[in-house]
Amino acid sequence: MTDSNESLMLRREQAVARGVGQIHPLFIERAENATIWDVQGRQYIDFAGGIAVLNTGHCHPKVIDAVKRQLELYTHTCFQVVAYEPYVALCEKINALVPGDFAKKTLLVTTGAEALENAVKIARAATGRAGVIAFAGGYHGRTMMTLAMTGKVMPYASGMGLMPGGVFRARFPDALHGVSEDDAIDSIEQIFKNDAEPRDIAALVVEPVQGEGGFRVASAPFMQRLRALCDLHGIVLIADEVQTGAGRTGSFFAMQQMGVTADLTTFAKSVAGGFPLAGVCGRAELMDAIAPGGLGGTYAGNPVACAAALAVLEVFEEENLLARARTLGDMLTHRLQQLAAGDKRIAEVRGLGAMVACELMTGDGHPDPELASSLVIKAREKGLILLSCGQYANVIRLLVPLTATDVEVEAGMDIIEACLAELG
Ligand SMILES: Cc1ncc(COP(=O)(O)O)c(C=O)c1O
């Protein structure tokens, strides 16, 4: 007899640490493009993409072929022991894709958090400074340093005590919640006044669109003001493109739409279409600030993940996925705006490219996490996998594979519409 979701959940509860959360009490049997089948044979449209990892869909045939070919050659040497060409080829391609008209170099690692950790290490080595400025609502990972930078205590750092020092929190612009761009810039000036001199700050780290923080978009003028502040004070600007990268926003990196370039860019998630790969790309002179041996890791830039990433980049070209991200973004935004026009609970529809979200509020203008959570549950019952996010957990974010068909996208949006009507 095959396992049910319920029986597997019971085994999971006994065997897996409680701190590993789970949004949907489902176990997957298989998946293809934008569809998941659970162990009971139920089918779901996937609007979560494993949290922004599947811009090229589940098991893209081209990615799977590249992985299979790599598996038959070699799966691991450790790049620092015996190197392999796919690592170098991928760094060459990333150097060309990351915005910035300057010489670049790339480091490959395994997870987004590891990329952020290394970006900070590089900025510290290059500047001889230790401080970091990060934003409220920002999310950079679950390791100790990235938890210090992540601007949301519950649940990520709860119960773990104080995180490493030297991280200062600025405000992120959010007109809906009364934070203007001037307020956000002023909060950085306040850090310089109250907490640390600019000459002690190594890096300022920003997501061009906050992911976990609720798909809050940094405007191009705001990013330009951050760039100017960093230039004035010799601070390294780190763009965390772990969630925004790999075409999600309609350009391969969101910073291409911001009119300025970062000094260091972190990437992960959809870059390798479901295989664990991440990295830091940036100005060659910064990237080379650390001596041989200071960067790397046993599995960092694993050859199978590199092969997957190289295939993902080809799929982007062949299937014109950047243009698709823009069209998809228009479709999703249009549907959400139509819903918002007749539903006051949708306080805002926002995003960049196909990184689209809506923020839910109560009638008296307070964040409504209960509605968001009910919507996620009801949508699952109707065959749609959704994710919430946001500082108040009241934002529904759409991370549809860019390879999903229009029919699948409309079907998913129909489910959201039906759920909102039932929850009315
Ligand atoms: C913007 C951003 N940075 C960093 C991370 C951490 O990535 P990982 O979970 O691979 O460590 C995430 C993960 O959601 C993210 O969205």
PDBQT file of the ligand as one rigid body, heavy atoms in Angstrom, charges set to zero:
ROOT
HETATM    1  C1  LIG A 501      16.743  37.237  -0.999  1.00  0.00    +0.000 C 
HETATM    2  C2  LIG A 501      17.214  35.957  -0.371  1.00  0.00    +0.000 A 
HETATM    3  N1  LIG A 501      18.474  35.883   0.078  1.00  0.00    +0.000 NA
HETATM    4  C3  LIG A 501      18.954  34.758   0.632  1.00  0.00    +0.000 A 
HETATM    5  C4  LIG A 501      18.153  33.643   0.795  1.00  0.00    +0.000 A 
HETATM    6  C5  LIG A 501      18.715  32.401   1.445  1.00  0.00    +0.000 C 
HETATM    7  O1  LIG A 501      18.828  31.389   0.503  1.00  0.00    +0.000 OA
HETATM    8  P1  LIG A 501      18.953  29.860   0.984  1.00  0.00    +0.000 P 
HETATM    9  O2  LIG A 501      17.626  29.474   1.528  1.00  0.00    +0.000 OA
HETATM   10  O3  LIG A 501      19.327  29.122  -0.284  1.00  0.00    +0.000 OA
HETATM   11  O4  LIG A 501      20.050  29.820   1.995  1.00  0.00    +0.000 OA
HETATM   12  C6  LIG A 501      16.832  33.682   0.346  1.00  0.00    +0.000 A 
HETATM   13  C7  LIG A 501      15.944  32.508   0.516  1.00  0.00    +0.000 C 
HETATM   14  O5  LIG A 501      14.744  32.573   0.436  1.00  0.00    +0.000 OA
HETATM   15  C8  LIG A 501      16.346  34.864  -0.255  1.00  0.00    +0.000 A 
HETATM   16  O6  LIG A 501      15.088  34.953  -0.693  1.00  0.00    +0.000 OA
ENDROOT
TORSDOF 0
